[in-house]
Amino acid sequence: MSTVNGGISFWYAQDGAPAPREPLPGDTSADVCIVGGGYTGLWTAYYLKKAVPFLNITVLEAKFCGYGASGRNGGWLYNGIAGRDRYAALHGHEAAVRLQQAMNATVTEVVDVCEQEKIDADVHRGGVLEVALSPAQLARLKEFHAAEIAYGETDREVYGARETSARVRVTGAVGSSWTPHGARLHPVKLVKGLAAAVEALGVTIHESTPVTEIRPKHAVTPYGTVRAPYVLRCTEGFTASLAGQRRTWLPMNSSMIATEPLTDAQWESIGWAGRETLGDMAHAYMYAQRTADGRIALGGRGVPYRFGSKTDNDGRTQPQTIEALREILVRFFPQLAGVRVDHAWSGVLGVPRDWCATVTLDRSTGLGWAGGYVGSGVATANLAARTLRDLVQQDSGQSGTTELTALPWVNHKVRKWEPEPLRWLGVQTMYAAFRGADRREATGHTATTDRVAILANRLSGR
């Protein structure tokens, strides 16, 4: 059998495409208009409607709910958040600790809501295991582990080679760090269940309705305009397609493969009984999960960026990217050299110029937005949505300042990305540098991070 390439993602091939919802029938009004039917938009609608049941909330989605990153990601529900160190530098260490604690609690929040709303998303709370495969990676892992402890994650554990192997037998792993604040899930089952829960609350969702322009109190589409006091942009990696937003967030490409189901003997040779989500300490890092039906779903960067902030065509990815991801799979687990890759796909995630996730409400215009998750959106979208809820309620006089509205990522401002071709050249150069650094570190015997990678990080703003 040949590898299925695209078709949105493996998750849709497995769970089926959703029944289409009606597009916007014409001009209308709402109390809140949410642009984007992914995790951020749906969670925002969910929490706003739960808090204020009489609100008239409309969600506008260009394709169908979960078409973007929410239906294509690696199923990592974990406590990582982009920009924490920068927020510590800007607002102080304790502010960043509060942000991290909120992310830790968010993992539990998502799991709890799935139980309450009876969303069967194949959730397994096995934590997150990040492995090191070279002296340089091990040195970075120890620094990373110490930093997480310093941000209050005292239940994190660090392992040597033998303890790592007892969890997952990654060939060549010399150490790892594990946090309990993580879970594996099925992305599409979550987004479908969340959309159904939102509709059951009385929220209106219009699909096949691309928003071409957002301005104060207006969301403009080819089918009509929604007028609302609050218009919330929840478009993540697709933000560049909106008028005036091409340089706001860069749509970074990430690609994945899913293997055929492994045999019991193959799983016995690998271990992975705890079903942790699995990552590494490479500069061009990978991420993987053991799926509920016994496959390995594994991702990485591939071709990182398309000129002009373009996005992919229904998830189709390049053959060389599929092969590169397969090489990572076999490098980690050589015994799987003969395993078939059943599916490959790609998607985009939103990257701000300073690599910091943000949530904002402009009280002078009623325009709000959240995103820039840099690949950590499965959990971060939930925290962002609850924060948008609080900001809208605060602005409308229904509540005051809350713990969430006081977090340091709220109303953070960042400059735009450079125009083309500088944007394309910069991203291509950065990832070429990271891949070269990974190759040199893998064959080297020094614990020092490659100098080229250090320089690339500084120049990129990471």
C-alpha positions as a printed NumPy array, in Angstrom:
array([[  0.   ,   0.   ,   0.   ],
       [  1.217,   3.503,  -0.809],
       [  1.291,   6.347,   1.679],
       [ -1.788,   8.586,   1.685],
       [ -0.503,  12.13 ,   1.248],
       [ -2.677,  14.989,   2.475],
       [ -6.432,  14.605,   2.745],
       [ -6.209,  17.159,   5.6  ],
       [ -4.648,  14.664,   8.069],
       [ -4.559,  11.067,   9.259],
       [ -6.916,  12.084,  12.053],
       [ -9.639,  12.887,   9.505],
       [ -8.926,   9.751,   7.495],
       [ -9.492,   7.793,  10.691],
       [-12.481,   9.679,  12.105],
       [-14.164,  10.915,   8.921],
       [-14.916,  14.398,   7.63 ],
       [-17.609,  16.325,   9.505],
       [-21.061,  16.979,   8.065],
       [-20.949,  20.476,   6.526],
       [-22.598,  23.368,   8.333],
       [-24.399,  26.124,   6.448],
       [-22.476,  29.23 ,   5.35 ],
       [-23.484,  32.692,   6.521],
       [-26.858,  33.452,   4.851],
       [-26.329,  37.219,   4.691],
       [-25.769,  40.299,   6.815],
       [-26.462,  39.717,  10.494],
       [-25.537,  40.889,  13.97 ],
       [-24.255,  39.262,  17.147],
       [-22.968,  40.181,  20.579],
       [-19.658,  38.455,  19.854],
       [-18.313,  37.358,  16.461],
       [-15.487,  34.822,  16.536],
       [-13.396,  34.386,  13.394],
       [-11.929,  30.884,  13.181],
       [-13.422,  27.501,  14.04 ],
       [-10.369,  25.832,  15.538],
       [ -9.516,  25.201,  19.182],
       [ -9.121,  28.888,  20.077],
       [-12.385,  30.002,  18.498],
       [-14.445,  27.064,  19.75 ],
       [-13.059,  27.186,  23.291],
       [-13.72 ,  30.937,  23.386],
       [-17.323,  30.413,  22.281],
       [-17.704,  27.618,  24.821],
       [-16.483,  29.589,  27.824],
       [-18.265,  32.821,  26.882],
       [-21.592,  31.05 ,  26.407],
       [-21.18 ,  29.102,  29.654],
       [-20.406,  32.328,  31.523],
       [-23.143,  34.459,  29.902],
       [-25.833,  32.175,  28.409],
       [-27.856,  35.022,  26.875],
       [-24.967,  36.133,  24.605],
       [-25.586,  35.85 ,  20.875],
       [-22.325,  34.34 ,  19.606],
       [-21.488,  33.608,  15.964],
       [-18.446,  31.622,  14.82 ],
       [-17.252,  32.053,  11.216],
       [-15.011,  29.373,   9.7  ],
       [-13.464,  29.521,   6.206],
       [-13.543,  25.75 ,   5.566],
       [-14.874,  23.572,   8.39 ],
       [-14.19 ,  23.429,  12.114],
       [-10.761,  21.895,  12.67 ],
       [ -9.562,  22.297,   9.086],
       [ -6.361,  24.013,  10.265],
       [ -3.882,  23.108,  12.982],
       [ -6.649,  21.913,  15.324],
       [ -7.275,  18.959,  13.021],
       [ -3.676,  18.271,  12.009],
       [ -1.51 ,  18.571,  15.125],
       [  0.404,  15.88 ,  16.986],
       [ -2.134,  15.472,  19.782],
       [  0.171,  16.901,  22.445],
       [ -1.897,  18.363,  25.285],
       [  0.956,  19.718,  27.4  ],
       [  2.042,  22.636,  29.548],
       [  4.575,  24.324,  27.255],
       [  3.98 ,  27.956,  26.344],
       [  5.874,  30.088,  23.853],
       [  7.668,  33.146,  25.221],
       [  7.874,  32.369,  28.932],
       [ 11.506,  33.475,  29.321],
       [ 10.803,  36.741,  27.515],
       [  7.833,  37.387,  29.772],
       [ 10.039,  36.755,  32.785],
       [ 12.508,  39.353,  31.476],
       [  9.732,  41.891,  30.812],
       [  7.507,  41.359,  33.859],
       [  9.618,  39.512,  36.407],
       [ 10.16 ,  35.883,  37.334],
       [  7.044,  35.551,  39.508],
       [  4.794,  36.73 ,  36.67 ],
       [  6.23 ,  34.009,  34.438],
       [  5.744,  31.457,  37.22 ],
       [  2.057,  32.394,  37.36 ],
       [  1.821,  31.918,  33.611],
       [  3.431,  28.493,  33.885],
       [  1.141,  27.47 ,  36.734],
       [ -1.841,  28.479,  34.613],
       [ -0.56 ,  26.256,  31.802],
       [ -0.056,  23.337,  34.195],
       [ -3.673,  23.698,  35.326],
       [ -4.865,  23.979,  31.713],
       [ -3.944,  20.358,  30.993],
       [ -6.291,  19.277,  33.775],
       [ -8.955,  21.736,  32.59 ],
       [ -9.094,  20.238,  29.094],
       [ -9.223,  16.681,  30.438],
       [-12.   ,  17.64 ,  32.865],
       [-14.115,  19.351,  30.189],
       [-13.778,  16.313,  27.924],
       [-15.191,  14.209,  30.748],
       [-17.961,  16.689,  31.552],
       [-19.042,  17.085,  27.923],
       [-18.568,  13.378,  27.154],
       [-15.993,  14.094,  24.448],
       [-14.177,  10.826,  23.763],
       [-10.892,  12.173,  22.403],
       [ -8.687,   9.147,  23.191],
       [ -7.13 ,  11.098,  26.066],
       [ -4.379,   9.291,  27.951],
       [ -2.535,  11.274,  30.604],
       [  0.938,   9.783,  30.398],
       [  2.921,  13.003,  30.644],
       [  5.633,  14.254,  28.304],
       [  9.035,  12.601,  27.877],
       [ 11.773,  14.613,  26.156],
       [ 14.947,  12.701,  25.343],
       [ 18.565,  13.616,  24.67 ],
       [ 20.617,  11.708,  22.087],
       [ 24.034,  13.392,  22.256],
       [ 26.285,  15.106,  24.816],
       [ 25.155,  18.549,  23.593],
       [ 21.484,  17.555,  23.79 ],
       [ 22.024,  16.156,  27.28 ],
       [ 23.574,  19.419,  28.442],
       [ 20.597,  21.344,  27.042],
       [ 18.191,  18.9  ,  28.63 ],
       [ 19.738,  19.423,  32.06 ],
       [ 19.508,  23.199,  31.603],
       [ 15.91 ,  22.838,  30.442],
       [ 15.029,  20.629,  33.405],
       [ 16.587,  23.085,  35.861],
       [ 14.67 ,  25.963,  34.259],
       [ 11.362,  24.106,  34.57 ],
       [ 12.049,  23.462,  38.242],
       [ 12.844,  27.149,  38.704],
       [  9.426,  28.011,  37.217],
       [  7.758,  25.921,  39.899],
       [  7.376,  22.554,  38.208],
       [  8.669,  20.585,  41.175],
       [  6.969,  17.339,  40.096],
       [  9.172,  17.053,  36.984],
       [ 11.688,  14.172,  36.908],
       [ 15.034,  13.719,  35.173],
       [ 16.324,  10.298,  34.06 ],
       [ 19.563,   8.739,  32.955],
       [ 19.941,   6.338,  30.035],
       [ 18.688,   3.259,  31.921],
       [ 15.614,   4.977,  33.386],
       [ 14.798,   6.483,  30.002],
       [ 14.963,   3.064,  28.376],
       [ 12.595,   1.705,  31.012],
       [  9.967,   4.143,  29.693],
       [ 10.686,   4.22 ,  25.946],
       [ 13.577,   2.391,  24.274],
       [ 14.826,   5.181,  22.047],
       [ 18.093,   4.028,  20.503],
       [ 20.997,   6.17 ,  21.652],
       [ 19.057,   8.072,  24.319],
       [ 21.451,   9.198,  27.057],
       [ 18.897,  10.923,  29.284],
       [ 15.451,  12.448,  29.46 ],
       [ 13.138,  14.759,  31.368],
       [  9.527,  13.858,  32.171],
       [  6.615,  15.983,  33.309],
       [  3.197,  14.697,  34.399],
       [  1.572,  17.8  ,  32.888],
       [  0.789,  16.281,  29.536],
       [ -1.545,  13.911,  27.725],
       [ -1.986,  12.265,  24.372],
       [ -5.227,  12.847,  22.51 ],
       [ -6.921,  12.524,  19.112],
       [ -7.055,  16.099,  17.729],
       [-10.072,  15.642,  15.457],
       [-12.179,  13.856,  18.051],
       [-11.526,  16.792,  20.377],
       [-12.419,  19.474,  17.826],
       [-15.553,  17.643,  16.659],
       [-16.712,  17.103,  20.234],
       [-16.009,  20.7  ,  21.147],
       [-17.928,  22.028,  18.129],
       [-20.908,  19.843,  19.056],
       [-20.777,  21.054,  22.667],
       [-20.677,  24.677,  21.514],
       [-23.694,  24.221,  19.243],
       [-25.588,  22.469,  22.044],
       [-25.101,  25.611,  24.131],
       [-26.75 ,  27.704,  21.428],
       [-23.753,  29.136,  19.57 ],
       [-24.183,  29.588,  15.802],
       [-21.396,  28.193,  13.598],
       [-21.171,  29.081,   9.912],
       [-18.68 ,  27.077,   7.829],
       [-17.457,  27.635,   4.255],
       [-17.479,  31.329,   5.177],
       [-14.05 ,  32.936,   4.735],
       [-13.59 ,  36.265,   6.481],
       [-11.741,  38.633,   4.177],
       [-11.513,  41.637,   6.472],
       [-11.843,  42.382,  10.169],
       [-12.436,  45.931,  11.334],
       [-14.036,  47.385,  14.474],
       [-17.511,  45.874,  14.938],
       [-17.386,  44.174,  11.503],
       [-16.359,  40.781,  10.127],
       [-16.636,  40.918,   6.336],
       [-17.268,  37.779,   4.236],
       [-18.331,  37.144,   0.6  ],
       [-21.791,  36.197,   1.908],
       [-22.416,  39.191,   4.114],
       [-21.077,  41.057,   7.131],
       [-21.48 ,  40.177,  10.797],
       [-21.718,  43.267,  13.   ],
       [-20.826,  42.812,  16.654],
       [-19.426,  44.918,  19.524],
       [-16.668,  42.318,  19.891],
       [-14.888,  40.661,  16.96 ],
       [-12.303,  38.105,  18.06 ],
       [ -9.649,  36.865,  15.634],
       [ -8.794,  33.22 ,  16.324],
       [ -7.073,  32.282,  13.067],
       [ -3.551,  31.248,  14.244],
       [ -1.476,  30.084,  11.242],
       [ -4.051,  31.366,   8.732],
       [ -3.92 ,  34.957,  10.015],
       [ -1.771,  36.094,   7.078],
       [ -4.694,  35.534,   4.696],
       [ -6.654,  38.403,   6.276],
       [ -6.435,  41.928,   4.888],
       [ -3.615,  43.845,   6.59 ],
       [ -2.309,  40.814,   8.52 ],
       [  0.233,  39.294,   6.099],
       [  3.22 ,  40.125,   8.326],
       [  1.534,  39.679,  11.725],
       [  2.207,  35.982,  12.333],
       [  4.326,  33.794,  10.099],
       [  2.599,  30.527,   9.045],
       [  5.264,  27.975,   9.981],
       [  4.85 ,  24.604,   8.318],
       [  4.964,  21.374,  10.304],
       [  4.571,  17.879,   8.871],
       [  3.623,  14.471,  10.227],
       [  3.523,  10.787,   9.363],
       [  1.5  ,   7.948,  10.87 ],
       [  2.684,   4.357,  10.669],
       [  0.598,   1.264,  10.167],
       [ -0.532,  -0.321,  13.471],
       [  2.415,  -2.031,  15.166],
       [  2.324,  -5.625,  16.327],
       [  2.441,  -6.618,  19.999],
       [  6.01 ,  -7.844,  19.464],
       [  7.066,  -4.498,  18.013],
       [  5.552,  -2.631,  20.94 ],
       [  7.279,  -5.01 ,  23.32 ],
       [ 10.607,  -4.127,  21.707],
       [  9.921,  -0.393,  22.051],
       [  8.27 ,  -0.227,  25.457],
       [  6.26 ,   3.007,  25.632],
       [  3.686,   1.356,  27.899],
       [  3.037,   4.709,  29.607],
       [  1.96 ,   6.283,  26.3  ],
       [  3.866,   9.471,  27.043],
       [  4.059,  12.055,  24.306],
       [  7.643,  11.921,  23.06 ],
       [ 10.003,  14.705,  21.998],
       [ 13.719,  15.385,  21.785],
       [ 16.228,  18.159,  22.44 ],
       [ 17.318,  18.691,  18.829],
       [ 17.235,  22.209,  17.405],
       [ 14.891,  21.016,  14.622],
       [ 12.945,  18.948,  17.107],
       [ 10.535,  16.064,  16.601],
       [  7.324,  15.148,  18.413],
       [  5.433,  11.867,  18.54 ],
       [  2.663,   9.934,  20.22 ],
       [  1.519,   6.333,  20.526],
       [ -1.999,   6.466,  19.127],
       [ -5.018,   4.745,  20.624],
       [ -5.063,   2.232,  17.753],
       [ -1.389,   1.306,  18.138],
       [  0.418,   3.465,  15.586],
       [  3.237,   5.97 ,  15.937],
       [  2.322,   9.477,  14.772],
       [  5.509,  11.519,  14.417],
       [  6.139,  15.078,  13.276],
       [  8.814,  17.635,  12.517],
       [  9.448,  20.729,  10.432],
       [ 10.073,  19.486,   6.865],
       [  9.826,  22.521,   4.538],
       [  9.344,  25.177,   7.224],
       [  7.835,  28.075,   5.288],
       [  6.279,  28.899,   1.916],
       [  7.116,  32.156,   0.175],
       [  4.593,  34.929,   0.724],
       [  3.079,  33.319,   3.839],
       [  1.204,  30.798,   1.699],
       [ -0.394,  27.724,   3.253],
       [ -0.593,  24.146,   2.   ],
       [ -3.215,  22.482,  -0.175],
       [ -5.328,  20.27 ,   2.139],
       [ -2.306,  18.971,   4.013],
       [ -0.278,  17.597,   1.119],
       [  3.438,  17.438,   1.906],
       [  6.648,  16.906,  -0.05 ],
       [  8.054,  13.38 ,  -0.614],
       [ 11.444,  14.447,   0.803],
       [  9.715,  15.544,   4.003],
       [  8.009,  12.166,   4.352],
       [ 11.354,  10.446,   3.925],
       [ 13.042,  12.748,   6.444],
       [ 10.375,  11.969,   9.06 ],
       [ 10.687,   8.266,   8.337],
       [ 14.452,   8.555,   8.918],
       [ 13.775,  10.058,  12.353],
       [ 11.407,   7.178,  13.138],
       [ 13.996,   4.569,  12.155],
       [ 16.809,   6.409,  13.943],
       [ 14.775,   6.325,  17.154],
       [ 13.52 ,   2.76 ,  16.607],
       [ 15.727,   0.822,  14.131],
       [ 13.59 ,  -2.297,  14.558],
       [ 10.811,  -0.461,  12.682],
       [ 12.803,  -0.1  ,   9.452],
       [ 10.271,  -2.216,   7.569],
       [  7.154,  -0.587,   8.968],
       [  4.82 ,   1.037,   6.459],
       [  3.967,   4.741,   6.634],
       [  0.215,   4.87 ,   6.084],
       [ -0.352,   8.625,   6.024],
       [  1.554,  11.911,   5.717],
       [  0.265,  15.471,   6.019],
       [  1.228,  19.059,   6.833],
       [ -0.259,  22.117,   8.495],
       [  0.709,  25.6  ,   9.628],
       [  1.144,  27.154,  13.054],
       [  1.372,  30.826,  13.943],
       [  4.776,  32.329,  14.804],
       [  5.066,  35.944,  16.052],
       [  8.299,  37.826,  15.385],
       [  9.408,  37.429,  19.022],
       [  8.066,  33.825,  19.303],
       [  5.692,  34.794,  22.142],
       [  2.111,  33.549,  22.392],
       [ -0.314,  36.384,  23.175],
       [ -3.931,  37.168,  23.979],
       [ -5.294,  40.687,  23.501],
       [ -8.471,  42.755,  23.632],
       [ -8.316,  46.329,  22.361],
       [-10.881,  48.058,  24.554],
       [-11.081,  51.063,  22.222],
       [-12.224,  48.988,  19.228],
       [-13.639,  45.741,  20.617],
       [-11.169,  43.772,  18.494],
       [ -9.492,  40.84 ,  20.181],
       [ -7.148,  38.063,  19.175],
       [ -5.193,  35.142,  20.522],
       [ -2.546,  32.88 ,  19.059],
       [  1.084,  32.752,  18.059],
       [  1.371,  29.454,  19.912],
       [  4.493,  28.313,  18.003],
       [  3.397,  24.679,  18.084],
       [  2.062,  24.504,  21.643],
       [ -1.529,  25.326,  20.814],
       [ -3.507,  22.275,  21.936],
       [ -3.437,  23.401,  25.568],
       [ -2.515,  27.066,  25.114],
       [ -5.651,  27.677,  23.025],
       [ -7.755,  26.708,  26.024],
       [ -5.991,  29.12 ,  28.356],
       [ -6.205,  31.85 ,  25.701],
       [ -9.947,  31.253,  25.299],
       [-10.637,  31.522,  29.019],
       [ -8.569,  34.697,  29.074],
       [-10.516,  36.198,  26.153],
       [-13.704,  35.371,  28.027],
       [-12.477,  37.269,  31.074],
       [-11.293,  40.223,  28.981],
       [-14.669,  40.548,  27.239],
       [-16.517,  40.287,  30.542],
       [-14.186,  42.852,  32.109],
       [-14.643,  45.274,  29.208],
       [-18.427,  44.897,  29.222],
       [-18.585,  45.567,  32.967],
       [-19.647,  42.05 ,  33.929],
       [-16.482,  41.381,  35.961],
       [-13.283,  42.972,  37.112],
       [ -9.642,  41.946,  36.774],
       [ -9.097,  38.204,  37.156],
       [ -6.044,  36.031,  37.668],
       [ -6.071,  35.283,  33.94 ],
       [ -6.336,  38.89 ,  32.743],
       [ -3.324,  39.734,  34.938],
       [ -1.04 ,  37.174,  33.286],
       [  1.99 ,  38.691,  31.509],
       [  1.053,  37.548,  27.996],
       [ -2.124,  39.658,  27.998],
       [ -1.984,  42.634,  25.595],
       [  1.65 ,  41.934,  24.678],
       [  2.724,  43.841,  21.566],
       [  5.281,  42.694,  19.019],
       [  6.617,  44.087,  15.756],
       [  5.69 ,  42.595,  12.39 ],
       [  7.778,  40.18 ,  10.347],
       [ 10.058,  41.506,   7.637],
       [  8.667,  41.818,   4.077],
       [  9.527,  39.274,   1.41 ],
       [ 11.984,  38.042,   0.322],
       [ 13.702,  38.717,   3.666],
       [ 11.075,  36.7  ,   5.54 ],
       [ 11.537,  33.62 ,   3.354],
       [ 15.33 ,  33.874,   3.322],
       [ 15.478,  34.273,   7.091],
       [ 13.35 ,  31.226,   7.882],
       [ 15.099,  28.996,   5.331],
       [ 18.513,  30.057,   6.65 ],
       [ 17.457,  29.506,  10.264],
       [ 16.278,  25.931,   9.718],
       [ 19.246,  25.066,   7.511],
       [ 21.419,  26.233,  10.406],
       [ 19.448,  24.137,  12.905],
       [ 19.67 ,  20.994,  10.791],
       [ 23.384,  21.469,  10.262],
       [ 23.877,  21.987,  13.988],
       [ 21.926,  18.813,  14.755],
       [ 24.117,  16.808,  12.374],
       [ 27.325,  18.139,  13.898],
       [ 26.13 ,  17.561,  17.452],
       [ 25.027,  13.993,  16.626],
       [ 28.535,  13.057,  15.471],
       [ 30.458,  15.186,  17.951],
       [ 31.689,  14.444,  21.452],
       [ 31.298,  17.805,  23.101],
       [ 28.56 ,  18.925,  25.479],
       [ 28.626,  22.429,  24.007],
       [ 25.696,  23.577,  21.882],
       [ 26.709,  24.234,  18.291],
       [ 27.66 ,  27.906,  17.802],
       [ 25.714,  28.208,  14.563],
       [ 22.5  ,  27.156,  16.353],
       [ 23.124,  29.722,  19.096],
       [ 23.57 ,  32.447,  16.48 ],
       [ 20.467,  31.318,  14.553],
       [ 18.382,  31.467,  17.737],
       [ 19.54 ,  34.991,  18.47 ],
       [ 18.944,  36.277,  14.958],
       [ 15.5  ,  34.665,  14.731],
       [ 14.276,  36.183,  17.986],
       [ 13.575,  32.809,  19.614]])
